[in-house]
């Protein structure tokens, strides 16, 4: 007898059926009716309404820059795309996985291990301030604010001369909301979701207040949320990710941004921003390990964790910005900031946490905690007609950064990674010249950094060896160059070269030292990561459609790839050559005012060495580079009040290094999600269904054997939201 699942179309067939049905329907609705005069008038009005906008970005350029003037693959995630994803899930990085071709699948947890951009770790910014902690990358910097305060997200693929440490993979800049009209407005948004199980329900309430009165404006946002447990499609609890779970947690957020315009023509502005976000585990569940060999995933059972503290992400930042839009014919931007980032992980009794002086071996439970403090200055001056030459644009800046990071074992107050103090001074210059259909650009950034680490002693697991402290100098010149040629009929081609710079995950080699006689200055793994990125592409943008195809090649002679320690099951950092290359496609089609279709696709390959020497024959796997993926979307706006959207996420299967070291097999995956929005005089009512077909699957990052990471993905989740403006 066939089951309900047997009667459903296969995962491979569903996307074809979906778009085979929706595209003809959409095209049919564009067929004109009525008189020729009316049809032409309606057509002109319609085309004007749906003409694709020309956007500008600030990420990587410090001042607004038109996308069609940037020689590279740029993605601007709109407020609508952010809102659609928030309706499906509160996972902070899910919108990136769905809309950015080169971004890896989301982990459905607070931990974003493996969520790379084109196979490398990207620099995450919040209003231009770094949320990344490269000195001790804990893969928890994707959850740093409530997404309801985010207006849009700018994604720059590949490194930039205007940003230094951490930007080797690209830049992801989250832009906060701002008042857009005179007067006061408040937006109250509530959301309730669940899967039908007693402990699976989530709720959230958030209030954003906007005020604008002449030369003054203010934004105040606050939110509170509580999340229960997630269940897979077989009705089994998803469990608690050891590296950070959003299950069984609560969070609160406070965001304040006030601005004041002054001077002649209000050409000057000061902005003060305060952001405080904390997500914390409630401590109702403990990990229940599964059995990978039998296909039994990790889960959780209701039991207060013994002798442990709550895990959390606690991110705070304070910034004061000054802008003068008419200084010596250009625009000056200054920003001073201070930020603190703290991340505590779940308690566990792994081998690397043991110490017989504290408890018998195998009995000691401990929790690691990463703490980072940053302060700095970001400055730039931009002129769009340098020396009075039309089309000649320049951006000059100087950055100062001071950062301290360390990792402790919180329950026993042991030092796991010693304090690392990094100071950087970095001037940069970016220039471009547009003449007719051609724009050429180039830039250079000079990184002068210093890393200072005091002498320390490693833990019992690493033989309690003494490591002599020292100071490492990091000096590098980072160039970039590019060209765009605009062709007839809205076509353009581009090519670029850029060099990326960052520090490796310094804390890992420091804590892994296990042989006597070593010093900080003698650890090869602490050398900087430098990557050469080459890219070319083709873009076409019309009134009803647009697309971008690009190819990139990124090589680092002393790169970073992650392998798994066979004893601790934790990551070990390998410093070997890394060669990455890939193709990406993104496109949009708007056949009418009522219909919009979107697609993005990525194909990436990476190679490194199996040993210290030898050819680049080992394929890079899920820890750094995800398999090929395809995302499709279709939105139907039935009328001014009702819209329906359907999304498909598809990850292709992959088998690499078969019969050799690093063998890895990743299963294919296809998921569907649905959202419905209905506007009324009582507010906007919305329904979202994540994993609408209730498909059972193993999360992609869980398909490789890492540390306590064998999880199934969430089954069907139904969310109901209400948004009221007053």
N, C-alpha and C positions, 0 to 999 in steps of 0.2 A: 504494500500500500504506500502511495506517495504521501509525503508530508507536505505541509504548507511551503516549506523551504524549497522542496523539489519543484513546485509549480512556479517559482519565481524565475525570471530571466537570470542568466549567469552574470557574474560581475563584468565580464568582458562585453556582454551583449547590451547591458543596460545603458551605458553611455551613448551607444549608437541609436538605440530606440528612443532615448530621451531627445536627442538633438534632431533625429529624423522626424519626430512629431512636432517639436516646438518651432523649428526654423520655418517649415512651410506655413504653419499657422501665423507666425509673425509676419512673413512676407505677404500672406494673403490679406492681412489687416492693413497693409500699405496700399492696396489697390484702390485707386481713386474712384469716387462716385460723384454724381451731380454734373453740372455744366462744366465746360472747359475752363471758363473764367474762374469759377469757384474752385475748381481743382488746382489751378495754377496758384491762386491766392493761398489756398490751404497748404500747398506744397512749400511755397516760399516761407510761410509762417512756421511750418513744421521743421524745415531744415534749419531755420534760424534758431529754433528752440533747442534742437538736439546737436547743434554744432559743437564739436569737442573743444573744450577750453584749453588755453595755453597756460600751463602752470609754471610757477617759479619755486625754487628750492633755496634753502639757506645752508643745509648740511654740507660741510666740506668747502663752502665758499664764503661763509661769514656774512654775506650780504645777498639779497635776492638775486637769483640767477635764472634766466629762462631755460627751461629744459632743452629747448631746441638749440641752445648755445653750448651745451655740455657734451663733449665727445665720449659718451659712455652710456651704459644701460642704467637708467634712472627709474625708480618706481615711487610714485607719490600715492600713498594709501589715504584715501579720502575719508572724511567724517562718516559718510554713509557706509563705507566698507568696515570701518571700526565698529559702528553701531550694529551692523548685521552680525558680525562675529560675536559681539558682546551678548546678543540675544541667544546664540547657540551655546556659548561657553564663556566663563570668566577667566579662562587661561590667558595669561597676558601675551603669550607669543603665538597663539593660534592664528591671529590675523596675518602674521608674517608668513607662516607655513602655507596659508591658503592663497595669498596674493603675490608673493615674491617668488619667481621661478627658482632662484638659486638657494632659497632658504630651506633647510632640512625639516622633516616632519616634527611636529610638536610632541613633547614627551608626556603631556597631560599631568604634569607635576610641577612643583616649584623648581625642580632641578631641570636645567636646560643643557645637560650633557649631550654632545653630539649635534646640537642645534646650531650648526655653522652656516655661514654664508659663503657659498662656493668653496666649501671645504676648509675654510679658515674662520677663526673667531673674529667676529665683527666688533667694532666699537659702538656701544650703546650710549646714546646721549639723551638727556632730558632737558629740553630748552638749552641745548648746547653744552651741558655739563656731563662729564663722563660718569656712567654708572658701572663701568667695567673696572675690575681689580686685577690687572694683568700680573702683578707681583705674586698673587696667590689666587688664581682663577678658580673659584669654587663652583662655577656653572650655576650660580643662583641669581645673576644680575638681570634676568629677564622679568623679575617680579619686584618692581620698585615703586609703583604708584597705582592708584585706581584708574582703570582705563576710561572711566567716565569723564575724567578731566582732560583727556587727550583729544585734541581737535583733528590732528592728522599725523602721519608718520612719513618721513622722508628717508628713502633708502638709496644710498650711493654704493653701487657695486664696484669693488676694487678700491685700492688705497687712494688717499688724497694728500696733496702737499699742504693743505691748510690744517690738517689734523695729524698729530704725531703718534705717540705711543698707543697701541691698541687697535689702530685702524688698518692693519695689514689685510684684513678680509673685506673691509668696507665700513660704511657708517650707517647706523640706524638711529635717526634723530626723532624723538617723540616731541611734538609741539603741543603745548598746553593751550586751552581755550582762552579767548579774549572777548570782551564786549564788542558787539558789532553795531549797536544802534543806541541812540540817546534814550536816557531813562533807566528804569530798573526792570529786571526780569529775573524770575526764579524758575528753575526747572527741577521738579521732584520726580525721581525715577525709582520705581520699586520693581522687584523681580522675585519670582518664586519658581523653583524648579525641583524636579525629583524624578525617581525611577519606580515609584510605587512601593518601595521597601521602607520599613519604619524609620530607619536611620539614614535614608538617602536624600532627605530634603535639604534644600538650600534656600536661603532668603537674603535679600540685599535691599538696602534703602540708601539713596544718595540725594543730596540737595546741592545744586550749584546756583549761586547768586551772582548776577551780572549787573553792574551799574556803570553808566557813562554819563557824565555831566560836563560838557564842554571840554576843558583841558585835563580833566581828571577821570580815571576809570579804575574799577575794582572788580576782582573776581574772588569769590570765596567758595570753595568746594569742600564738602565733607561727606563721608560715606561710612556705612557699617555693614558688614556681611558675616554670615555664618554658613559654613559648608559642612554637610554630612559626609557619609561614605559613598563612594562610587561603586557600581556593580557592573560586571561584564554581562554579555548577552546570555550567559548560562546561569545567571543569578548568583555568581560568586563575587564576594567583595574584592574590589580591585587591590586593596592593600595599601601599605604605607611605604613610599619610596624612601630608602635609607638616606638618599642625598637631598631629600626635601620634598614633602608631600603637601598638596593643597587639601587633601581629604581630612576631615575632622579638624577644621581650623576656623578661626575667625580673624577678621582684619578690620582695620579702621584707617582712614585717610583724612588728612587735613591739608588743604592747599589754599594759599593766599597769594594773590598777585595784585599789586597796586601800582598805577602809573600816573605820571604827571608830565604834561607837555608845557613848555615855556619857551621864551625867547621870541625873536622876530619871526613871525609866521609860524610859531610853534615848531621851530626847527630843532629844538632840543627836547630830550625826554629822559626821565629817570624812572626805573622800574625796580621795585623791591619784591622778591619772591621768597616764599617760605613753603617748603614741602616736607611733610612728615607722614610716613607710611609704615605700617607694621602689620604683618601677618604672622599668626602664632598658632601652634598646635594646641588642641584642647586636652590632649592626653587621655583619651578614652579607649584607645586601641593600641595593641602591640602587633608586631610583625608575626605572621604565621607563614613559615617558609614552605614552599612547594617542592616539587621534584622535577627538574628540567628533563631528566631522562624519561620520565613517565608522562610528560606533558601536563603536569599539575602546577599551575601558576602560584606565585606567592600571593598570600591573602592577608587577612587581619582578623583578630578576635578581640572582643570587647574585654579589656582588662587594663587597668591603670599601669603604665610602665613603672617598673621598680627603680628606685634610686636614680631618677633622671629629672632633668629640667625640660621645660617646653622648648621645642625647636621653633625657630623664627627667622624671618627676614625683617630687619629694622633699618630703613633707609631715611636719612634726613639730609636736606640741603637748603642752604640759604645763599641768596645771590642778590647783588646790587649791580644794575646795569645802567650805563649812560650812553645815549646816542645823540650825535650832533649831525644832522643831515645836510648842513651847509657850511662845512669847515674846509676852507681852502679849496672850494669847488668840489669837495667830496663828502663822504659820510664816515664819521668816526664812531666806532663801537667799542666800548669798554665794559668788561664784566669781571667783577671780583666775586669769588665764591668760597664757601666752605661746605664740605660734605662729609658725612660719616655713614659707613655701611657695615652692618653687623649681620652675620649669618651663622646660626647654630643648627647643627645637624642632629638627627635622631641618635639615641644611645645604642651602643652595640658592644659586643664582647670579642671583637676580632683579635687576631694574633698580634697585630701591630699596636693594640691598646694595652697589652698585658705588661705587668711589672710585679715580680715576686716580692718586692719590698713593700708592696701595698696590699696585695691579695694573692692567694694561690693562683698559679697559672690556669687560665681558662675560666676564672671566676670574676675577673675584673670587668666591670661595665663602665664605659666612659663615652663622652660626647665631644666632638670637635667643634670649634667655633672660630670663624674667621672675622677679624676686625680690621677695618681700613679707615683712615682719615685722610682727607684731601683738602688742600686749599690752594688757590691759584688766581692767576690773572689771565684773561683772554682779551686780546686787543686786535683791532684791524681798522684800516682806513681804506675806503674804496672810492675810486673815481671812474665814472663811466665815459668821460671824454678827457683823458689824460693829455695835458699840454694843448688842449683845445682841438685835438684830433678826433674827428667823428669815428666811432667804432673802436677806438683804443681804450681798453678798460684795464685797470690795475687794482690789485688788492694787496696791501702790505700789512703785516701784523707781527706781533711778538707775544709769545705765551710763556708763562712761568707756572710751574707745577711743583708742589711738595706733597709727597704721599708717604704714609707709613702704614705697613700692613704686617700682620702676624697671625698665627694660628695656635690656639691653645687647646688642651684637653680640659674641658670646663669642670668636670666633676672632681678631678684630682688636682686641678690647678697646675698642670704640667705644661711646659713649653714644648710645642710640637714643631712649629716653624718659628725661628727667632724673628724679632722685629727687623723689617727691611725698610730702609729709608731711602727714598728715591727723590732726587731733585733734578728738574729739567728746565733749561732755558732754550727757547726755540724761536728764532725769527723766520719769517716766510714771506715769499713774494709769489703772487699769482697774476698772470696777465693774459689778455686775449685781444685779438684784433679781427674785426669783421669788415670785409670788403666785398660788396656784392654778394654772391652766393657762397663765399668761403669764409670760415672762421678758423683761425689758428690760435692755439692757446699753449701756455707752458707755465711752469712754476717750479719753485725749489723751496725746500724747508731744511733748515740746519738744526739737527737735534744734538744738543750738548747735555748729556745726562750723567748723573753719578749715583751709583747704588752703594750704600754703606750698610754693612752687617757686622755686629759685634760678635766676639767669640761666644760659642755656645756648646752644649753637650746634647747629643741625640738621645733618643729614648732607649729603654731596655731592648726593644725589638731590633734596634739598629746598633746594638752592642755598646751603647753609652760612650761613644767615642767623642773626643774633644775636637772641635773644628775651630781653627784659628780664623778670627774675623778679618775683614779687610774692606777695601774700597775698589769698586770696578768703575771704569770710565766708559761711557757709551757716547760716541761721537759719530754722526753719520749725516751725509748730505743726501736728501731725498728729492729727486727730480721727477717731473712729469711733463708730458707734451701730448698734444692732440690736434686733430684737424677734423672739421665738418664741412662737407660740400653739399649744399642744397641744390637739388636737381629739379627739373620741371615736373609738373603734375604732383607736387607735394612729396616727392621722394627726397631722401637724403642718405648719405653714407658717412661713416665716421671711422676713425682709427685713433688709437691712443697707446701710450706707454706710460706706466707709472711704477714707482718703487714704493714698497710698503715697509714699515718699520714697527717693531714692537719688542717687548721683552718676553722671554719664554715664561711659562708658569714657574717662576723662580722658587716658590715654596716647595715644590715636589722634589727637585734634586737636593735642596738643602736638608729636608727632613729624611731623605733616603741615604745619606752618607753613613756607611757602616764599617769603614776601614780607618785605622788610626793614621795620623800624620797628614791629614788633608787640611786645606785652607780654602776660604771662600774664593780667593783670587785664582785658585788652581782648578776650579770646577768648570770643565768645558761646557757643560749644559747651561751655564748662565750667560753664554754669549747671545747677543741680540739675534732676533729673527728678521732677516731681510728677504723680501720677495720681489721679483721682477714680474710685472703684470702687463701683458700685451693683449689688446682687444680691438676687434673691428666689427662693424655691424651695418645694418640697413634699416631705415625707418621710413614708414609711410603714414601720413595722417590726412584723412579726408573729413568731410562733414559728418559722415555717418559711421566711419570705421577708422581704425588705426592699428598698426602692429609694429613690432620691433623684433628683429632677429640679430643676435650677437654671438660671437665666438671669442673665448678668452683662453689664454695660456699663462699660468702663474707658476713660476719656479723659484725655489729657495734652496740654496746650496747647503744651508744648515737649518733645515726646517724643524717643525715639531709634529710628531705623530704619536698617538697613544696606543700602548699595548696593555695587556692585563697581567698582573703579577699572579703566577700560578698558586701562590700560597695565600696572599691576602685578598685576591680577586679585585684588588684596587688598581687604579691606573698607574702605569710607569711611563715616563716621558722619554721618547726616543729622539735624539738629535741627529737626524740623517737627511739627506737630500729629499725634497718633496716636489714632485712635478704634477700639476693639476691642469686639466684642460676640459672645456665643456662648451656646449651649445645651449642657448636659451631663446625662448620665444614667448612673447606676450602680445595679446591682441584684444580688441574690443569691436563689437559690431552693434550698431543701433539702427535697425531697419526702419523703425518708426519711433514716435514719441513714447509709445506704450511698451516697447520691447528693447531689451539690452542683453547682449551675450558677451561673455568674457572667457578667455582661455590663457593659460600659461603652461609652459613645458620646459623642463630642463633635463639635460643629459650631461653627466659629469663623470670623468675618469681621473684616477690618481695613482701614481706609482711612487714607491720608495724602495729602500734596500732591506733585505732580510737580515744582513749582517753589517758590520761596520764598513766593510769594503765590498765591492762587487757591483753588478749592474742594477739598474732600477727595474726590478722584475716583480716586486711584491705589490699587489693591488691594495690600495688604501680602502678600509672598510667603514662600517657604520660609526665607529668611534669618532671619525672625522668627516667622512664623506657619505652622503646618503645615496641610495639608488635613484634611477631616473623617476621623475614624477610628472603627472599631468593633473591640472585643476581646471574644471569647467564650471561656468555659472550661467544661469538664465534668470532674468527678472522681467516679470509682466506687471505693468501698472494698469490695472483694469480701469481705473478712473482716478480722479484727484484724491480719493480717500483710501483706496485699496491697492496694495501691491503684494505680489507673491514672488519669492525667490527660491530657486533650487540650485544646490551646489553639489559638485562631485569632486572628491579627492581620490586620486589614483596613484598608487606607488607600484612600480614594476618590480618583478622578482629579479634577484641577482645572485649569481654563484661566482665566487672569486677564489683565487689561490687553491683550486681543487687539487688535492693530493700534495700540497706544499704547506710550509708554515704560513699561518694566517688564513687558513681555509675558513670560508664564511658563506652561509646560505641565508638569504633574506626572501621571505615569501612575498608574493604580490598582494595588493590590498586595494579594494574599492569601497568607498563610503559615500553615502548620500545624506544631505541635510536640507531642511526646508524651513523657511521663515515666512510668516504672514503678518502684514502690518495694516492696521485699520485706524484711520483718523476720524475722530468724532469731536463734538463740542465739549465732551467731558474728558478729552485727552486722547492720546494715542495708545491703542491696545495692540499688543504684539504677541505672537506665538512662535516659538522656535523648537524644532525637533532635530536634535543632533543624533547621528547614526540612525536615520529614519527607518531603515530595514532591520534594525537590531542585529547587526552582523557581529559574529564572534571573531576576534582576531587577537594576535599577539602584537603588542606595540613594536614598531620597527626597531627602536633602540634597545628593546628587551630581547630581540632575537639573537643577539650575540651575548655570550656568557661573561658578564661583568660582575660587579660586586652587588649581590642581593637586588637584582634588577629584573626578575622574570615576572612581568605583569601582562595581563590581558588588557585590551583597550575598553573604554566605557561602552556599555550597551546603549540602548535608546534612552535619551534624556529629553523630557518635555519641559519647556520653560514658558512662563507667562509673565509679561512685563507690562507696566503701565507708566506712561510719561505724561506729566501734567505741567504746562507752562502757565505762570500767573505773574 
